[in-house]
Amino acid sequence: MFFTAAVFETGRLASRGEAIYNPKMLSRLEPPQRRKILFALLLGGALWTSACVNNLTMYARDGEKLDGKWRFGREGGGLIQVAGTAGEVLIGTFNAVPRKAFLEGYQTTFGAGTIDTDGPDVSAFGNPFAGMLGSSNVLLDVVQSETYNSEAAKPVQTITGPLFYWTANLRGDKRTTMQCFLIGSSYTGRGLGRCKGGDKEYTVEF
C-alpha cells in the first residue's frame, strides 16, 4: 500500500515544491523495499510532473475499467502508469517499433484478424506529434480494431494517420505484468491499443 500511495502522492507533492519522500520512513524499511519505493517515486514523479501528461483508459470485456496516464520520453518512447485492481499500480515504458513487427506481435498475442490495416507504413518518420499534426500532404494510414468500451458508438474503433506504433511492458508492485500494443495518430494526437495481463485482455483508448 505504501508503494501505491507513494506513486500517486509524488506528483501532488512535486507540483507544490514539497519533498517527495520521507527519509525517516524509508530508513525503517528493508533495502529491497527502499529500492522499490525510490524507483516508484522517481518514475512516478517524472510522469506526473511533466507538462505533457495524457490520460488513457483500458476496458475489459467483463466491464472492468482502468485509468492511467502516459507521456512521451526520449527517442520516440515514453512512460505509462495505470491504476490496476486492488490498489495496485502498474508502471512501464513504451518504445517505437516498425509497423510490420508490431502487427506480427499483435496478432501473435491476440489472434489473427484482431486488427486490420490499410495504407503505407509511415511510422519511421520521426516524432509522432512534432510538426505533422493535421498535415494534408502525408500518406494516409488506417487501422481498425475491436473495442471493449460498452459506451462506444461502434464495436470497432478506427484511427487514421500517419500512425506510430509502440509496444510496452508494464509491471505492478504486486507482480502483475501486462503486455501492451499502442497506436498513435499524428493527425489527432489520439490513439488506441490493446493489452494483455495473464489471461485477461483490455482494449485501450488514449
C-alpha positions in Angstrom: 0.0 0.0 0.0 2.9 2.4 0.7 4.3 1.8 -2.8 0.9 2.6 -4.3 0.4 5.7 -2.3 3.9 6.9 -3.0 3.5 6.9 -6.7 0.3 9.0 -6.7 1.5 11.3 -3.9 4.7 12.1 -5.7 3.1 14.2 -8.4 1.0 16.2 -5.9 3.9 17.0 -3.7 6.3 17.8 -6.5 3.8 20.1 -8.1 3.7 22.1 -4.9 7.5 22.1 -4.4 7.4 19.8 -1.4 9.8 16.9 -0.6 8.7 13.7 -2.5 9.9 11.2 0.1 10.4 10.9 3.9 13.9 9.7 4.7 12.9 8.6 8.2 10.1 6.4 6.8 12.5 4.9 4.2 15.1 4.1 6.8 12.7 1.8 8.6 12.3 -0.4 5.5 14.3 -3.3 4.2 16.8 -2.4 1.3 14.6 -4.1 -1.4 11.6 -2.2 -0.2 13.5 1.1 -0.2 14.7 0.5 -3.8 11.2 -0.3 -5.0 9.8 2.8 -3.4 12.5 5.1 -4.6 12.0 3.7 -8.1 8.3 4.4 -7.9 8.9 7.9 -6.6 11.3 8.8 -9.3 9.4 7.3 -12.2 6.0 8.4 -10.9 7.4 11.9 -10.3 8.8 12.1 -13.8 5.5 11.0 -15.2 3.1 13.2 -13.1 5.1 16.4 -13.0 5.6 16.6 -16.8 3.6 19.3 -18.6 2.7 16.8 -21.3 0.9 14.1 -19.3 -2.1 12.5 -21.1 -4.9 10.2 -20.0 -5.6 6.7 -21.1 -8.4 4.2 -20.3 -8.4 0.4 -20.5 -11.6 -1.6 -21.0 -12.1 -5.3 -20.3 -14.8 -7.4 -21.8 -16.4 -8.0 -18.4 -16.9 -4.3 -17.9 -13.8 -3.5 -15.8 -12.3 -0.1 -16.5 -8.7 1.0 -15.6 -7.5 4.6 -15.7 -3.9 5.6 -16.4 -1.6 8.3 -17.7 1.2 8.5 -20.2 3.8 10.9 -21.6 6.5 11.0 -24.2 10.1 10.3 -23.2 13.2 10.1 -25.3 13.7 8.7 -28.8 10.0 8.3 -29.5 9.3 6.3 -26.4 7.7 7.2 -23.1 6.2 6.3 -19.7 2.9 4.7 -18.7 1.3 4.4 -15.3 -2.0 2.5 -14.8 -4.1 2.2 -11.6 -4.9 -1.5 -11.5 -7.2 -3.5 -9.3 -7.0 -3.8 -5.5 -4.9 -0.6 -5.4 -2.0 -1.9 -7.5 -0.1 0.5 -9.7 1.5 -0.7 -12.9 4.4 1.2 -14.4 6.4 0.7 -17.6 7.8 2.2 -20.7 6.7 2.1 -24.3 9.0 2.1 -27.3 8.5 2.7 -31.0 8.7 -0.4 -33.3 8.2 -0.9 -37.1 4.7 -1.5 -38.2 5.4 -5.0 -39.6 6.9 -6.1 -36.3 4.1 -4.5 -34.4 1.3 -6.3 -36.4 3.1 -9.6 -36.2 3.4 -9.3 -32.4 -0.2 -8.0 -32.0 -1.7 -11.0 -33.9 0.5 -13.5 -32.2 -0.7 -12.1 -28.8 -4.4 -11.6 -29.6 -5.1 -13.8 -32.6 -5.3 -13.5 -36.4 -7.9 -11.0 -37.6 -7.9 -8.9 -34.4 -6.5 -5.9 -36.2 -6.9 -4.6 -39.8 -4.7 -2.1 -41.5 -4.7 -0.2 -44.8 -2.1 2.3 -46.2 1.6 2.7 -46.2 3.9 2.3 -43.3 4.9 5.9 -42.2 6.0 5.0 -38.7 9.6 5.8 -39.4 9.2 9.5 -40.0 10.3 11.0 -36.7 8.4 12.2 -33.6 4.7 11.4 -33.9 3.4 14.7 -32.7 6.2 17.1 -33.8 5.2 19.3 -36.7 3.0 16.8 -38.5 -0.4 17.4 -36.8 -3.1 18.0 -39.3 -0.8 17.9 -42.3 -2.7 17.2 -45.5 0.3 16.2 -47.7 1.3 13.0 -45.9 0.1 9.5 -46.9 -2.9 8.1 -45.1 -2.6 5.1 -42.8 -5.7 3.5 -41.3 -6.1 0.9 -38.5 -9.3 -0.7 -37.2 -9.5 -2.8 -34.0 -12.2 -4.2 -31.7 -13.1 -2.2 -28.6 -14.5 -3.4 -25.3 -15.8 0.0 -24.4 -19.5 -0.6 -23.8 -20.2 3.1 -24.3 -18.6 3.3 -27.7 -20.8 4.1 -30.6 -19.4 1.1 -32.6 -17.8 -2.2 -31.6 -14.8 -1.3 -33.8 -12.5 1.7 -33.3 -10.7 3.4 -36.2 -7.6 5.6 -36.2 -6.1 7.4 -39.1 -2.6 8.8 -39.5 0.3 8.9 -40.2 0.4 6.4 -37.4 3.1 5.4 -35.0 3.4 2.0 -33.3 4.6 1.3 -29.8 4.9 -1.8 -27.6 5.0 -1.6 -23.8 5.6 -3.9 -20.8 4.0 -2.9 -17.5 4.8 -4.3 -14.1 2.9 -3.7 -10.8 4.1 -3.6 -7.2 2.1 -6.9 -6.7 4.0 -8.6 -9.5 1.2 -8.2 -12.1 2.6 -7.8 -15.6 0.9 -6.6 -18.7 2.0 -6.5 -22.4 0.6 -3.7 -24.5 0.4 -2.7 -28.1 -0.4 1.0 -28.8 -1.0 3.0 -32.0 -0.9 6.9 -32.0 -2.2 9.3 -34.7 -0.2 12.4 -35.7 -3.5 13.8 -37.1 -5.3 13.9 -33.8 -2.8 13.1 -31.1 -5.1 10.3 -30.0 -4.6 6.6 -30.1 -5.9 3.1 -29.5 -4.4 -0.2 -28.4 -4.7 -3.5 -26.6 -3.1 -5.0 -23.5 -2.9 -8.5 -22.1 -2.2 -9.4 -18.5 -2.3 -13.1 -17.6 -5.5 -14.4 -19.2 -7.3 -11.1 -19.3 -7.3 -8.6 -22.2 -8.1 -4.9 -22.3 -8.7 -2.5 -25.2 -7.1 0.9 -24.8 -8.1 4.4 -25.7 -5.8 7.4 -25.3 
